[in-house]
Amino acid sequence: MSSIARENMPKTIQYVTYAIPLRYYATIIRRVFLKGSGIDVLWPEALPLLAFGVAVISLAAARFRKRLD
């Protein structure tokens, strides 16, 4: 989803997209394929993806530990 498409959405929906990892992933993929961007440019999108990954792995580990008990 390009930023132009997001700009045309209502403000409340624009804020909801911050909680969707695909927003950051699509931006990274687009910049890598079209512009050949490196991590020095992509880190603002990579950090939220890292946070999502850490949160999901932590939640999964906590739930799995509870099942073992």
C-alpha positions as CSV (number, residue, x, y, z in Angstrom):
1,M,0.0,0.0,0.0
2,S,1.6,3.2,-1.0
3,S,1.6,6.3,1.1
4,I,-0.8,8.0,-1.4
5,A,-3.4,5.3,-0.8
6,R,-3.0,5.7,2.9
7,E,-3.4,9.5,2.6
8,N,-6.8,9.0,1.0
9,M,-8.0,6.9,3.9
10,P,-9.9,8.4,6.9
11,K,-7.5,9.5,9.7
12,T,-8.8,6.8,12.1
13,I,-8.0,4.0,9.6
14,Q,-4.6,5.5,8.9
15,Y,-3.8,5.2,12.6
16,V,-5.0,1.5,12.6
17,T,-2.5,0.7,9.9
18,Y,0.3,1.3,12.3
19,A,-0.7,-1.9,14.0
20,I,-0.5,-4.0,10.9
21,P,3.0,-5.4,10.1
22,L,2.3,-5.6,6.3
23,R,2.4,-1.7,6.2
24,Y,6.1,-1.8,7.1
25,Y,7.0,-4.9,5.1
26,A,5.4,-3.6,1.9
27,T,7.3,-0.4,2.2
28,I,10.6,-2.2,2.7
29,I,10.0,-4.6,-0.2
30,R,9.0,-1.7,-2.5
31,R,12.1,0.3,-1.6
32,V,14.5,-2.6,-2.0
33,F,13.2,-3.7,-5.4
34,L,12.6,-0.3,-6.9
35,K,15.3,1.8,-5.4
36,G,17.9,-0.7,-4.1
37,S,17.7,0.9,-0.7
38,G,19.9,-0.4,2.2
39,I,19.3,-0.7,5.9
40,D,20.5,2.8,6.4
41,V,17.3,4.0,4.8
42,L,15.0,1.2,5.8
43,W,15.6,1.2,9.6
44,P,12.5,3.2,10.4
45,E,10.4,0.4,8.9
46,A,12.6,-2.4,10.2
47,L,12.3,-1.4,13.9
48,P,8.5,-1.8,14.1
49,L,8.8,-5.2,12.3
50,L,11.5,-6.2,14.9
51,A,9.2,-5.1,17.7
52,F,6.3,-7.1,16.2
53,G,8.5,-10.2,15.9
54,V,9.8,-9.9,19.5
55,A,6.3,-9.4,20.8
56,V,4.9,-12.4,18.9
57,I,7.8,-14.7,19.9
58,S,7.5,-13.7,23.5
59,L,3.7,-14.2,23.6
60,A,4.1,-17.6,21.9
61,A,6.8,-18.7,24.3
62,A,4.7,-17.6,27.3
63,R,1.7,-19.5,26.0
64,F,3.7,-22.6,25.3
65,R,5.2,-22.5,28.8
66,K,1.7,-22.4,30.3
67,R,0.7,-25.4,28.3
68,L,3.6,-27.5,29.5
69,D,2.6,-26.8,33.2
